[in-house]
Amino acid sequence: MFQWLKNLISSDNGPTLKRPVVTPKVDAAPKAKKSTAVAGKTKSKAAKTDLESMTKPQLLEHAKKKGIKVNASAKKADLVKKIKNG
């Protein structure tokens, strides 16, 4: 039995299965969305739409660029409110 375990563990005993290396596809850069704001509407409405469509990491980055301190563990809705209020 010990010989069986030794053969099982030893690296020079029999062929080993190798897993293929799979690399995830990475898109170059996300495409910017076209603004759908209609002339005559306020900027706050357009800003609201933009903030609502952003992902949480995008909101965190946006807040950092604006100099707004936000908690990374906050919910997305809370981040949007904090960014709107400054």
Backbone hydrogen bonds, N-H to C=O, Kabsch-Sander energy under -0.5 kcal/mol:
donor,donor_aa,acceptor,acceptor_aa,energy
5,L,1,M,-2.0
6,K,2,F,-2.6
7,N,3,Q,-2.6
8,L,4,W,-2.0
9,I,5,L,-2.2
10,S,6,K,-2.3
13,N,10,S,-0.7
14,G,12,D,-0.8
22,V,20,P,-0.6
23,T,21,V,-0.5
41,K,38,V,-1.9
46,A,42,T,-1.2
47,A,43,K,-3.0
48,K,44,S,-2.3
49,T,45,K,-1.9
50,D,46,A,-2.2
51,L,47,A,-2.7
52,E,48,K,-2.5
53,S,49,T,-1.6
54,M,50,D,-0.7
54,M,51,L,-0.7
59,L,55,T,-2.4
60,L,56,K,-2.4
61,E,57,P,-2.0
62,H,58,Q,-2.5
63,A,59,L,-2.6
64,K,60,L,-1.9
65,K,61,E,-2.2
66,K,62,H,-2.0
67,G,63,A,-0.7
67,G,64,K,-0.7
68,I,63,A,-2.8
69,K,67,G,-0.5
70,V,68,I,-0.6
72,A,70,V,-0.5
74,A,71,N,-1.7
79,L,75,K,-2.1
80,V,76,K,-2.3
81,K,77,A,-2.1
82,K,78,D,-2.5
83,I,79,L,-2.4
84,K,80,V,-2.4
85,N,81,K,-2.4
86,G,82,K,-0.9
